[in-house]
């Protein structure tokens, strides 16, 4: 499985885990496609896009850099397992700020 190049993040998604808990993720269409595939394969319950084409703010750039430096992002949509991007407390605060900036609660 090949790894995608640097990923630009431009959407906000809501992911429902198998246990029913939900979280919001900053992703892109590749990530959303992988999450949709994961939902179809029973790896997660559901994913839905909350907002498209979010502004490329300083906070989005910070989180984008964190994701690209810390996770291998497969280039393929048909992934063998769904990888939830774990966040440091600092990155969790950055994501929360992105949600506020984009009026997504």
MMTF fields as JSON, N, C-alpha, C and O atoms, coordinates in Angstrom:
{
  "mmtfVersion": "1.0.0",
  "mmtfProducer": "UNKNOWN",
  "numBonds": 419,
  "numAtoms": 420,
  "numGroups": 105,
  "numChains": 1,
  "numModels": 1,
  "chainsPerModel": [1],
  "groupsPerChain": [105],
  "chainIdList": ["A"],
  "bondAtomList": [4, 2, 8, 6, 12, 10, 16, 14, 20, 18, 24, 22, 28, 26, 32, 30, 36, 34, 40, 38, 44, 42, 48, 46, 52, 50, 56, 54, 60, 58, 64, 62, 68, 66, 72, 70, 76, 74, 80, 78, 84, 82, 88, 86, 92, 90, 96, 94, 100, 98, 104, 102, 108, 106, 112, 110, 116, 114, 120, 118, 124, 122, 128, 126, 132, 130, 136, 134, 140, 138, 144, 142, 148, 146, 152, 150, 156, 154, 160, 158, 164, 162, 168, 166, 172, 170, 176, 174, 180, 178, 184, 182, 188, 186, 192, 190, 196, 194, 200, 198, 204, 202, 208, 206, 212, 210, 216, 214, 220, 218, 224, 222, 228, 226, 232, 230, 236, 234, 240, 238, 244, 242, 248, 246, 252, 250, 256, 254, 260, 258, 264, 262, 268, 266, 272, 270, 276, 274, 280, 278, 284, 282, 288, 286, 292, 290, 296, 294, 300, 298, 304, 302, 308, 306, 312, 310, 316, 314, 320, 318, 324, 322, 328, 326, 332, 330, 336, 334, 340, 338, 344, 342, 348, 346, 352, 350, 356, 354, 360, 358, 364, 362, 368, 366, 372, 370, 376, 374, 380, 378, 384, 382, 388, 386, 392, 390, 396, 394, 400, 398, 404, 402, 408, 406, 412, 410, 416, 414],
  "bondOrderList": [1, 1, 1, 1, 1, 1, 1, 1, 1, 1, 1, 1, 1, 1, 1, 1, 1, 1, 1, 1, 1, 1, 1, 1, 1, 1, 1, 1, 1, 1, 1, 1, 1, 1, 1, 1, 1, 1, 1, 1, 1, 1, 1, 1, 1, 1, 1, 1, 1, 1, 1, 1, 1, 1, 1, 1, 1, 1, 1, 1, 1, 1, 1, 1, 1, 1, 1, 1, 1, 1, 1, 1, 1, 1, 1, 1, 1, 1, 1, 1, 1, 1, 1, 1, 1, 1, 1, 1, 1, 1, 1, 1, 1, 1, 1, 1, 1, 1, 1, 1, 1, 1, 1, 1],
  "groupList": [{"groupName": "UNK", "atomNameList": ["N", "CA", "C", "O"], "elementList": ["N", "C", "C", "O"], "formalChargeList": [0, 0, 0, 0], "bondAtomList": [1, 0, 2, 1, 3, 2], "bondOrderList": [1, 1, 2], "singleLetterCode": "X", "chemCompType": "L-PEPTIDE LINKING"}],
  "groupTypeList": [0, 0, 0, 0, 0, 0, 0, 0, 0, 0, 0, 0, 0, 0, 0, 0, 0, 0, 0, 0, 0, 0, 0, 0, 0, 0, 0, 0, 0, 0, 0, 0, 0, 0, 0, 0, 0, 0, 0, 0, 0, 0, 0, 0, 0, 0, 0, 0, 0, 0, 0, 0, 0, 0, 0, 0, 0, 0, 0, 0, 0, 0, 0, 0, 0, 0, 0, 0, 0, 0, 0, 0, 0, 0, 0, 0, 0, 0, 0, 0, 0, 0, 0, 0, 0, 0, 0, 0, 0, 0, 0, 0, 0, 0, 0, 0, 0, 0, 0, 0, 0, 0, 0, 0, 0],
  "groupIdList": [1, 2, 3, 4, 5, 6, 7, 8, 9, 10, 11, 12, 13, 14, 15, 16, 17, 18, 19, 20, 21, 22, 23, 24, 25, 26, 27, 28, 29, 30, 31, 32, 33, 34, 35, 36, 37, 38, 39, 40, 41, 42, 43, 44, 45, 46, 47, 48, 49, 50, 51, 52, 53, 54, 55, 56, 57, 58, 59, 60, 61, 62, 63, 64, 65, 66, 67, 68, 69, 70, 71, 72, 73, 74, 75, 76, 77, 78, 79, 80, 81, 82, 83, 84, 85, 86, 87, 88, 89, 90, 91, 92, 93, 94, 95, 96, 97, 98, 99, 100, 101, 102, 103, 104, 105],
  "secStructList": [7, 7, 5, 7, 7, 7, 7, 7, 7, 7, 3, 3, 3, 3, 3, 3, 7, 6, 6, 1, 7, 3, 3, 3, 3, 3, 3, 7, 2, 2, 2, 2, 2, 2, 2, 2, 2, 2, 2, 2, 6, 6, 1, 1, 1, 3, 3, 3, 3, 3, 3, 1, 1, 7, 7, 7, 7, 2, 2, 2, 2, 2, 2, 2, 2, 2, 2, 2, 2, 2, 7, 7, 7, 5, 1, 7, 1, 1, 7, 1, 1, 7, 7, 7, 7, 7, 7, 7, 2, 2, 2, 2, 2, 2, 2, 2, 2, 2, 2, 2, 2, 6, 6, 7, 7],
  "xCoordList": [0.852, 0.0, 0.892, 1.772, 0.676, 1.505, 0.949, -0.226, 1.829, 1.47, 1.245, 2.028, 0.175, -0.133, 0.889, 1.521, 1.049, 1.928, 1.321, 0.383, 1.86, 1.382, -0.106, -0.537, -0.881, -2.33, -2.783, -2.442, -3.548, -4.175, -5.539, -6.32, -5.829, -7.09, -8.066, -7.727, -9.296, -10.238, -11.709, -12.601, -11.965, -13.351, -13.423, -12.425, -14.622, -14.884, -15.861, -16.909, -15.499, -16.32, -16.732, -16.089, -17.799, -18.18, -18.118, -18.771, -17.328, -17.141, -17.815, -17.638, -18.591, -19.213, -18.463, -18.436, -17.854, -17.109, -18.086, -19.296, -17.539, -18.366, -19.135, -20.233, -18.572, -19.259, -20.321, -20.961, -20.511, -21.545, -21.068, -21.792, -19.855, -19.341, -18.942, -18.597, -18.997, -18.707, -17.571, -17.354, -16.859, -15.853, -15.789, -16.188, -15.283, -15.144, -13.692, -12.775, -13.496, -12.156, -12.035, -13.0, -10.849, -10.522, -9.843, -8.802, -10.409, -9.882, -9.91, -9.855, -9.999, -10.11, -10.909, -11.378, -11.06, -11.891, -11.273, -12.01, -9.939, -9.308, -9.656, -10.056, -9.506, -9.83, -11.302, -11.647, -12.174, -13.592, -13.903, -14.716, -13.259, -13.452, -13.016, -13.677, -11.89, -11.41, -12.394, -12.658, -12.926, -13.888, -15.196, -15.795, -15.631, -16.832, -16.598, -17.469, -15.421, -15.069, -15.058, -15.575, -14.467, -14.402, -15.812, -16.059, -16.726, -18.105, -18.76, -19.453, -18.539, -19.086, -18.54, -19.234, -17.301, -16.648, -16.846, -16.332, -17.587, -17.869, -16.75, -16.732, -15.815, -14.712, -15.142, -14.63, -16.076, -16.713, -18.196, -18.582, -19.02, -20.456, -20.805, -21.53, -20.272, -20.719, -19.729, -18.999, -19.729, -19.016, -19.913, -20.603, -19.9, -20.649, -19.883, -19.223, -19.974, -19.295, -20.174, -21.36, -19.569, -20.292, -20.064, -20.955, -18.859, -18.559, -17.46, -16.45, -17.671, -16.703, -15.919, -16.377, -14.742, -13.937, -13.738, -13.977, -13.299, -13.044, -11.831, -10.935, -11.789, -10.635, -9.349, -9.359, -8.264, -6.961, -6.303, -5.28, -6.909, -6.465, -5.145, -4.657, -4.583, -3.353, -3.57, -2.692, -4.733, -5.019, -5.124, -4.631, -5.752, -5.828, -4.412, -4.089, -3.576, -2.195, -1.426, -0.648, -1.634, -0.964, -1.394, -0.557, -2.711, -3.205, -2.785, -2.432, -2.824, -2.398, -0.936, -0.597, -0.085, 1.337, 1.474, 2.25, 0.724, 0.75, 0.339, 1.016, -0.761, -1.254, -0.228, 0.089, 0.286, 1.241, 2.553, 3.188, 2.963, 4.211, 4.059, 5.04, 2.835, 2.66, 1.914, 1.88, 1.315, 0.526, 0.863, 1.054, 0.936, 1.076, -0.327, -1.177, -0.557, -1.875, -1.837, -1.171, -2.553, -2.553, -3.14, -4.059, -2.603, -3.094, -4.379, -5.123, -4.636, -5.802, -6.999, -6.845, -8.169, -9.395, -9.683, -10.159, -9.404, -9.654, -8.567, -7.585, -8.754, -7.764, -8.001, -9.139, -6.921, -7.098, -7.686, -8.317, -7.48, -8.054, -8.208, -7.463, -9.186, -9.417, -8.493, -8.438, -7.775, -6.838, -7.397, -7.494, -7.763, -8.202, -6.957, -6.051, -6.916, -5.755, -5.83, -6.657, -4.967, -4.932, -4.28, -3.376, -4.753, -4.277, -3.634, -4.02, -2.65, -2.104, -3.112, -3.986, -3.009, -3.915, -3.807, -4.808, -2.611, -2.43, -3.19, -3.859, -3.09, -3.778, -5.283, -6.046, -5.72, -7.149, -7.685, -8.777, -6.932, -7.334, -7.354, -8.23, -6.399, -6.357, -7.599, -8.221, -7.963, -9.156, -10.401, -11.279, -10.479, -11.625, -11.717, -12.813, -10.573, -10.563, -11.016, -11.728, -10.603, -11.048, -12.569, -13.22, -13.134, -14.581, -15.274, -16.305, -14.708, -15.273, -15.176, -16.143, -13.998, -13.8, -14.819, -15.226, -15.217, -16.125, -17.574, -18.419, -17.839, -19.191, -19.789, -20.957, -18.963, -19.396, -19.246, -18.14, -20.356, -20.273, -20.263, -20.197],
  "yCoordList": [-1.179, 0.0, 1.234, 1.363, 2.131, 3.329, 4.413, 4.407, 5.337, 6.432, 7.681, 7.986, 8.394, 9.633, 10.699, 10.618, 11.686, 12.815, 13.703, 13.309, 14.886, 15.847, 16.093, 16.39, 15.97, 16.106, 17.481, 17.897, 18.181, 19.439, 19.121, 18.388, 19.663, 19.378, 20.516, 21.687, 20.16, 21.212, 20.881, 21.57, 19.833, 19.525, 19.172, 18.803, 19.294, 18.859, 17.693, 17.787, 16.594, 15.38, 15.024, 15.431, 14.269, 13.654, 12.151, 11.607, 11.482, 10.038, 9.378, 9.806, 8.33, 7.551, 6.234, 5.429, 6.036, 4.802, 3.634, 3.831, 2.423, 1.226, 1.24, 0.689, 1.866, 1.907, 3.002, 3.182, 3.737, 4.765, 6.165, 7.136, 6.286, 7.615, 8.317, 7.675, 9.628, 10.427, 11.392, 11.819, 11.722, 12.769, 13.506, 12.987, 14.714, 15.52, 15.487, 15.533, 15.408, 15.334, 16.359, 16.646, 16.904, 17.784, 16.89, 16.298, 16.789, 15.862, 16.455, 17.671, 15.565, 15.955, 14.862, 13.92, 14.987, 14.005, 12.608, 11.622, 12.493, 11.173, 10.549, 9.387, 11.308, 10.805, 10.423, 9.389, 11.262, 10.954, 9.679, 8.869, 9.493, 8.273, 7.045, 6.007, 7.163, 6.054, 5.771, 4.613, 6.819, 6.639, 6.026, 5.181, 6.447, 5.842, 4.355, 3.527, 4.022, 2.623, 1.871, 0.758, 2.485, 1.859, 1.61, 0.583, 2.541, 2.349, 1.185, 0.364, 1.121, 0.02, -1.333, -2.346, -1.351, -2.595, -2.918, -3.927, -2.071, -2.333, -1.948, -2.413, -1.111, -0.669, 0.497, 0.657, 1.303, 2.382, 2.326, 1.656, 3.027, 3.009, 3.935, 3.552, 5.178, 6.173, 7.338, 7.608, 8.007, 9.277, 10.206, 9.785, 11.467, 12.438, 13.745, 14.13, 14.413, 15.694, 16.78, 16.889, 17.58, 18.682, 20.003, 20.849, 20.172, 21.408, 21.154, 20.517, 21.663, 21.55, 22.852, 23.924, 22.732, 23.9, 24.904, 26.099, 24.41, 25.32, 26.19, 25.753, 27.42, 28.29, 27.663, 26.983, 27.895, 27.339, 28.257, 28.886, 28.32, 29.207, 28.728, 27.646, 29.544, 29.168, 27.88, 27.018, 27.745, 26.524, 25.303, 24.232, 25.447, 24.327, 23.955, 22.77, 24.936, 24.661, 23.927, 23.02, 24.31, 23.628, 22.157, 21.264, 21.916, 20.543, 19.718, 18.545, 20.33, 19.675, 19.216, 18.092, 20.096, 19.757, 18.589, 17.663, 18.634, 17.565, 16.223, 15.213, 16.216, 14.975, 14.429, 13.24, 15.291, 14.843, 14.344, 13.453, 14.896, 14.477, 13.226, 12.525, 12.933, 11.853, 10.623, 9.609, 10.694, 9.561, 9.253, 10.159, 7.964, 7.528, 7.455, 6.716, 8.218, 8.282, 7.485, 7.883, 6.354, 5.539, 6.318, 7.12, 6.071, 6.725, 6.069, 6.671, 4.849, 4.097, 4.329, 4.601, 4.221, 4.32, 2.992, 2.987, 1.868, 0.537, 0.219, -0.456, 0.71, 0.561, -0.736, -1.191, -1.341, -2.583, -2.35, -3.243, -1.151, -0.807, 0.703, 1.448, 1.152, 2.578, 3.088, 2.521, 4.143, 4.727, 6.046, 7.02, 6.07, 7.326, 8.122, 7.602, 9.373, 10.216, 10.673, 11.514, 10.118, 10.501, 11.873, 12.216, 12.639, 14.019, 14.232, 13.627, 15.101, 15.586, 16.589, 17.055, 16.929, 17.959, 19.282, 19.97, 19.626, 20.848, 20.758, 21.712, 19.63, 19.469, 19.361, 19.79, 18.795, 18.745, 20.172, 20.471, 21.046, 22.451, 23.147, 23.971, 22.822, 23.398, 22.981, 23.811, 21.701, 21.219, 21.916, 22.316, 22.062, 22.754, 24.187, 24.685, 24.849, 26.216, 26.24, 27.154, 25.241, 25.144, 25.011, 25.629, 24.206, 24.03, 25.352, 25.678, 26.114, 27.418, 28.378, 29.065, 28.419, 29.301, 29.032, 29.944, 27.778, 27.385, 27.209, 26.701, 27.643, 27.594, 26.193, 26.007, 25.212, 23.811, 23.404, 23.41, 23.052, 22.709, 21.224, 20.77],
  "zCoordList": [0.0, 0.0, 0.0, 0.851, -0.935, -1.007, -0.084, 0.282, 0.275, 1.169, 0.329, -0.57, 0.627, -0.093, 0.279, 1.332, -0.576, -0.288, 0.788, 1.481, 0.915, 1.902, 1.688, 0.574, 2.746, 2.659, 3.141, 4.248, 2.314, 2.684, 3.268, 2.662, 4.435, 5.113, 4.858, 5.03, 4.44, 4.062, 4.334, 3.837, 5.116, 5.485, 6.971, 7.591, 7.516, 8.89, 8.803, 8.163, 9.459, 9.443, 10.869, 11.837, 10.978, 12.244, 12.04, 11.149, 12.871, 12.775, 13.97, 15.11, 13.698, 14.764, 14.875, 13.945, 16.04, 16.299, 16.474, 16.577, 16.505, 16.676, 17.987, 18.062, 19.032, 20.332, 20.402, 21.439, 19.299, 19.249, 19.607, 19.389, 20.155, 20.469, 19.173, 18.181, 19.203, 18.016, 18.296, 19.43, 17.243, 17.337, 16.016, 14.974, 16.078, 14.872, 14.423, 15.242, 13.114, 12.532, 11.427, 10.719, 11.286, 10.179, 9.145, 9.429, 7.975, 6.977, 5.586, 5.402, 4.612, 3.206, 2.5, 3.138, 1.21, 0.499, 0.502, 0.509, 0.495, 0.603, 1.952, 2.014, 3.016, 4.349, 4.436, 5.008, 3.867, 3.897, 3.126, 3.57, 1.97, 1.2, 1.977, 1.932, 2.696, 3.514, 4.654, 4.976, 5.256, 6.341, 5.822, 6.489, 4.648, 4.049, 3.786, 4.053, 3.265, 3.036, 4.371, 4.464, 5.401, 6.725, 7.275, 7.907, 7.038, 7.491, 6.737, 7.337, 5.438, 4.638, 5.079, 4.989, 5.555, 5.97, 7.45, 7.933, 8.182, 9.585, 10.537, 11.677, 10.101, 10.971, 11.863, 12.971, 11.381, 12.122, 11.764, 10.806, 12.53, 12.218, 11.061, 10.143, 11.114, 10.149, 10.093, 11.047, 8.962, 8.816, 8.029, 7.1, 8.405, 7.615, 7.566, 8.531, 6.452, 6.273, 6.883, 6.571, 7.76, 8.384, 7.654, 7.593, 7.098, 6.386, 5.365, 5.664, 4.152, 3.051, 2.895, 3.291, 2.315, 1.933, 3.059, 2.887, 4.213, 5.326, 5.004, 4.282, 5.532, 5.294, 5.827, 6.853, 5.134, 5.506, 6.54, 6.271, 7.718, 8.795, 9.393, 9.068, 10.262, 10.969, 11.762, 11.797, 12.396, 13.168, 12.261, 12.613, 11.11, 10.165, 9.719, 9.628, 9.444, 9.035, 10.13, 9.835, 11.385, 12.514, 12.583, 12.714, 12.493, 12.593, 11.38, 11.508, 10.222, 8.982, 9.101, 8.733, 9.616, 9.806, 10.793, 10.556, 11.89, 12.889, 12.276, 12.475, 11.538, 10.921, 9.93, 9.954, 9.067, 8.047, 8.655, 8.091, 9.779, 10.418, 11.272, 11.519, 11.73, 12.702, 12.214, 12.91, 11.028, 10.545, 9.101, 8.289, 8.784, 7.401, 6.821, 7.317, 5.782, 5.171, 3.878, 2.922, 3.839, 2.614, 1.435, 1.602, 0.262, -0.95, -1.455, -2.229, -1.023, -1.477, -0.568, 0.623, -1.128, -0.34, 0.355, 1.49, -0.301, 0.27, 1.297, 0.988, 2.512, 3.582, 4.358, 4.468, 4.902, 5.661, 7.056, 7.62, 7.61, 8.909, 8.994, 8.358, 9.787, 9.958, 11.046, 12.138, 10.758, 11.718, 12.226, 11.479, 13.503, 14.113, 14.481, 15.132, 14.068, 14.359, 15.812, 16.163, 16.649, 18.052, 18.168, 17.406, 19.127, 19.282, 20.641, 21.641, 20.645, 21.903, 22.472, 21.741, 23.752, 24.292, 23.509, 23.313, 23.072, 22.289, 20.959, 20.562, 20.282, 18.999, 19.189, 18.323, 20.305, 20.597, 20.736, 20.253, 21.386, 21.524, 20.163, 19.904, 19.296, 17.951, 17.167, 16.505, 17.237, 16.536, 17.09, 16.325, 18.403, 18.993, 18.472, 18.215, 18.315, 17.792, 16.325, 15.908, 15.552, 14.152, 14.099, 13.256, 14.998, 15.033, 15.365, 14.777, 16.31, 16.67, 15.484, 15.154, 14.843, 13.692, 12.579, 11.859, 12.454, 11.385, 11.845, 11.109, 13.087, 13.645, 13.61, 13.268, 13.97, 14.062, 15.521, 16.061, 16.159, 17.586, 17.807, 18.95]
}
